[in-house]
Amino acid sequence: MTDLPRSALDVMQAQLLAMPPARAMQPRVARCDGDRLRLEAPLSANVNDKGTAFGGSLASLMTLAAWGLTALRVELAGLPAEVYVADSRVRYLAPLRGDLVAEAWLEEGGWDGFLDTLRRRGRARATLAAHVLLPGGGVAAASRSRYAAILKQDPPAA
């Protein structure tokens, strides 16, 4: 898949900034090719008492990247659904002394199967992986998470 239109990424940026905890991290949607979503955030907004990236910010940016990729794929398929993180495992591998750069991708299965299940059953799960990268190469933190998408129900008639 090629890079998504900037308009789709702008909508994702607005969704991120609409969440006060995420807005405090100052995330920026850097790019998405449909298979990987990259978010960036400045160290200055995510620094701990040691001058390195706060562990909670690392986990949050990976969560937002994986959630964002899942939400984008659902939206591009034209499905009215909500996306939720179901569970997550995070590993902290090295201190990060620079800006945060997180990438997320689908780890298991394919998007077509996920979207077909969502259409048929009204709900689906996807397993995504994410990393926060070190400036010189390598990985500062890694996560593996499951996300659930649930089709929105029409409100009952009054």
CORCORBEL-V7581 format. One record per residue. N is the residue number from 1. RES is the residue in one letter. SS is DSSP state (hx for helix, st for strand, lp for the rest). OMEGA is omega in whole degrees, 0 to 359 (NA if undefined). Layout:
[[N & RES & SS & OMEGA] [N & RES & SS & OMEGA]]
This chain:
[[1 & M & lp & 179] [2 & T & lp & 180] [3 & D & lp & 179] [4 & L & lp & 178] [5 & P & lp & 181] [6 & R & hx & 181] [7 & S & hx & 178] [8 & A & hx & 179] [9 & L & hx & 177] [10 & D & hx & 176] [11 & V & hx & 178] [12 & M & hx & 178] [13 & Q & hx & 180] [14 & A & hx & 178] [15 & Q & hx & 179] [16 & L & hx & 184] [17 & L & hx & 177] [18 & A & lp & 179] [19 & M & lp & 185] [20 & P & hx & 179] [21 & P & hx & 179] [22 & A & hx & 180] [23 & R & hx & 180] [24 & A & hx & 179] [25 & M & hx & 182] [26 & Q & lp & 180] [27 & P & st & 176] [28 & R & st & 174] [29 & V & st & 183] [30 & A & st & 178] [31 & R & st & 175] [32 & C & st & 177] [33 & D & lp & 182] [34 & G & lp & 177] [35 & D & lp & 179] [36 & R & st & 174] [37 & L & st & 178] [38 & R & st & 173] [39 & L & st & 177] [40 & E & st & 177] [41 & A & st & 182] [42 & P & lp & 176] [43 & L & hx & 185] [44 & S & hx & 179] [45 & A & hx & 187] [46 & N & lp & 187] [47 & V & st & 177] [48 & N & lp & 182] [49 & D & lp & 180] [50 & K & lp & 182] [51 & G & lp & 178] [52 & T & lp & 180] [53 & A & st & 178] [54 & F & lp & 182] [55 & G & hx & 178] [56 & G & hx & 177] [57 & S & hx & 177] [58 & L & hx & 180] [59 & A & hx & 182] [60 & S & hx & 181] [61 & L & hx & 176] [62 & M & hx & 178] [63 & T & hx & 180] [64 & L & hx & 180] [65 & A & hx & 181] [66 & A & hx & 176] [67 & W & hx & 182] [68 & G & hx & 179] [69 & L & hx & 179] [70 & T & hx & 180] [71 & A & hx & 178] [72 & L & hx & 181] [73 & R & hx & 178] [74 & V & hx & 181] [75 & E & hx & 180] [76 & L & hx & 177] [77 & A & lp & 179] [78 & G & lp & 182] [79 & L & lp & 177] [80 & P & lp & 185] [81 & A & st & 172] [82 & E & st & 179] [83 & V & st & 182] [84 & Y & st & 170] [85 & V & st & 181] [86 & A & st & 175] [87 & D & st & 185] [88 & S & st & 174] [89 & R & st & 182] [90 & V & st & 174] [91 & R & st & 177] [92 & Y & st & 190] [93 & L & lp & 182] [94 & A & lp & 177] [95 & P & lp & 180] [96 & L & lp & 181] [97 & R & lp & 180] [98 & G & lp & 178] [99 & D & lp & 182] [100 & L & st & 176] [101 & V & st & 181] [102 & A & st & 174] [103 & E & st & 178] [104 & A & st & 179] [105 & W & st & 177] [106 & L & st & 184] [107 & E & lp & 184] [108 & E & lp & 176] [109 & G & lp & 180] [110 & G & lp & 181] [111 & W & hx & 181] [112 & D & hx & 179] [113 & G & hx & 178] [114 & F & hx & 183] [115 & L & hx & 176] [116 & D & hx & 178] [117 & T & hx & 179] [118 & L & hx & 179] [119 & R & hx & 185] [120 & R & hx & 188] [121 & R & hx & 182] [122 & G & lp & 178] [123 & R & st & 179] [124 & A & st & 178] [125 & R & st & 177] [126 & A & st & 176] [127 & T & st & 181] [128 & L & st & 174] [129 & A & st & 177] [130 & A & st & 176] [131 & H & st & 162] [132 & V & st & 188] [133 & L & st & 173] [134 & L & lp & 183] [135 & P & lp & 182] [136 & G & lp & 185] [137 & G & lp & 183] [138 & G & lp & 187] [139 & V & st & 177] [140 & A & st & 181] [141 & A & st & 180] [142 & A & st & 177] [143 & S & st & 172] [144 & R & st & 188] [145 & S & st & 173] [146 & R & st & 179] [147 & Y & st & 178] [148 & A & st & 173] [149 & A & st & 181] [150 & I & st & 178] [151 & L & st & 177] [152 & K & lp & 178] [153 & Q & lp & 174] [154 & D & lp & 179] [155 & P & lp & 179] [156 & P & lp & 178] [157 & A & lp & 181] [158 & A & lp & NA]]
